Amino acid sequence: MRFNQYLTKLFCRTLSALLVLSIGLIGCSLTGCGSDDDDVTTAAEESVFDASTTLNDFANKVVLATYTDLDNKAGELLGAVQALNAAPNQAHLELAQAAWKAARTPWEQSEAFLFGPVDTQGLDPALDSWPVNRVDLDGVLNSGQGLTEASIDALEDTLKGFHTIEYLLFRDGDQRKAEDITPRELEYLTATTENLKAKTAQLRRAWEASGENYAGEVANAGDTSTIYQSQKDAMQEMVNGMIVIADEVANGKISDPFNESDTTLVESQFSFNSISDFQDNIRGIQNVYMGKFMADGQGLNEFVNGVDPNLDARFQTEVQTAIDTIGAIPDPFRDSITAQRAAVQAAIDAVSTVQQTLENDILKLVLDSNFE
Amino acid sequence: MMVETVKSNYISYVLFFIALLCTLIAACDSSDLTDPAKMEVSDKKFSGGETTVFDATSHAFSTPAPNLSADGLAKHLEGDVEFEAVFVTVPAEVNPGLGPVYNNISCINCHARDGRGRAPTSGEKLTSMLFRVSLPNPNGDGTQGPVPVPGFGTQLNNRAIFGVPPEGTVTINYTEGEFMTSDGVKVHLRTPSYKIENAYQPLPDDVEISPRVAPVVFGLGLLEAVPEATILALADEDDQDGDGISGKPNYVWDVQKNGLSLGRFGWKANQPTLIQQVASAYHDDMGITTSLLPRESSDGQPQYDGRGDDPELSDEILDVVTFYVQTLAVPARRGLDDPIVQHGEELFESAGCSGCHIPTLETGTLSDVPEVSNQTIHPYTDLLLHDMGPGLADNRPDFLASGSEWRTPPLWGIGLVKVVNGHTNFLHDGRARGLLEAVLWHGGEAEQSRDAVQGMSASDRNALIAFLESL
């Protein structure tokens, strides 16, 4: 290449690069893009947020409080199942069904923080495996095998936990008749509910200060925690937990059966409890974000609000909208995936919005911030 | 007209601003470029090159590579769902095909959060560890692989669907011992012993047993993309350079090639490709057949169901799960500015650890996975076999790997096992209860390095561990 050609080429390239840049900048100035983000990032970088209270309240007032409620409700479910076993009538069956749904609520809310002992101690699969291994369940029921809490514990996770109990209590929707439940099923139901109660108690102890105190590992992040080297890591864990469940509800729990029009993929299909399950998942996000379960604490919202009040207000609205939009899907969900396509699509979109704000805005805010 | 004037003034203002910006950017760039330490630090953080993720939470091992395209991410997420799929007894509407004999019911149940398994604690069920079995092969040259035990195959399936006998159970016992550092610090080391019990039919007395805990599954696409020539160049089978370290490639059966290929994956590098690794896990661990391995693991045994429904898993699922493990992100290093970590890194070098745990490799091209191609990575492995001495030996050869040879495991992410998996159990059988125990178990070719660590001051040993924890 001759030198003057080179100069011309260089000149052209520079000019075109400048042109592209200036068009971009003019475009930005006219639409106002970028300016908000820059302010927010600067604010986040400059302030130092002491996350101790947020993390402590998350660990104790949200996570431990939810697990405590779960364990209490599992105890009530066990009581109801024992009553059904003692006197298998329709009233007792309906009480047990209601107790199952009541215990399901804190569990689904706890799916917004599926990390720590619930995972490392194998409790999530023991409590919530899906699908139920119905071939093997029939095998066990039809055998002479002893049915105790210990014998159930030795079985696969697909033969115990919420969905096995659900299958035995509801079978197909809420039309189950007490007289259809065999004595062997009642025996299995009692033993497997005892096992569920043992697992929820284990989970609660794992977080309690008087137990293994995982709450302390989270609350003392960046200080005495052996798990989290910094408060930022623990704050990221909180946001990650919310992202994972938003993703699962939007792109898995609702979308999979909806896209395939396949009712066999629906969660909690025996009890027709799917819509409550999904709403409680998003309520779990709300609990983590607002720092509350039964008692109010300091949530992530205070941190977000301190940096970007508009984002805080927007996200709170988006979460509530997602809960309401899921609630607007007519029951049962497994019929709505084909009969109420628009309502289901609206719910997917609303939860996706929550997921996007968490990923694009709130996680970014946490990662750009300085904590104590 | 008015608007146009405003705009043209605006353009000159913007052009001036751009010029100013360019000057500033140039200045910033050059100051970074003139500081090699700064450049190096920023490079080292990126353990997985462009697939690196900055996350030190329980999700550190289970995040999609950030450089995935939209299509790639969608495929990765499909694989994620399948990796979590729980299998049940046939017939079933969802996920049939489990067993009849198996070790676990889903990928994720062993590789929890795509992380590391461990040996069961006393009274606990065996969930993320399994046992390979075989018969002695005194005259074989190793190229045929392990000799199956009649009625058991090459892996003990300790679980089975209802009504079918599991192949047996294993009891684990530990003998506590002590190791003394030269400055008088006692380190407790436990030696495991294994006994197969409740075998459904008598086992030969000379059966060889090899324990294997589930390894982490992130970063594997990068390791698959390391050119064979790179690995072979690191090999020094007869220790011609006299550094006491050999480094031997394993050559193992490649189902797709119908011949031998370089082994890369597994504790003894006995799998040549990720697709075969994944197919073998479905086959051996869950009893699920694929087009690669279409014959039930129980075929020829009384547990065999004879259903003729193989392959039980579609090629599409095999493909997305393979892609999933190829494209999981590698977590970034932490604490690089900490002088203790920096000192620990120097000690890692001076003690000779980096002779096998090679810090930096360049990947080549992995077809259809551009995300892992042409990356500078920091896996801390040479993917070669090394004799680790009698203390760690399983005495069960696996293709060319002898009974005391193991593949150098990658160390990336090792400091995050606690936050992800809630434990710090290391080595192929999880016997080490912390990183120092794991280091002190090193023997054979690593004995000199072990001795160097033994002879370190307490603060140096702590620095070495701090470095490992930063990975």
Interface residues (C-beta under 8 A of the other chain):
Chain A: L18 L21 S22 L25 I26 S29 F115 G116 P117 D119 T120 Q121 G122 P125 S129 W130 P131 V132 N133 R134 V135 D136 G139 V140 S143 A154 E156 D157 T158 T226 I227 Y228 Q229 S230 D233 A234 Q236 E237 N240 V244 N251 G252 D256 T264 L265 L367
Chain B: K7 Y10 I11 V14 L15 F17 I18 F54 D55 A56 T57 S58 H59 L77 V81 V86 V88 T89 V90 P91 A92 E93 V94 N95 L98 I105 N109 A112 R113 K125 T127 R159 I161 F162 G163 R334 G335 K418 V419 N421 G422 H423
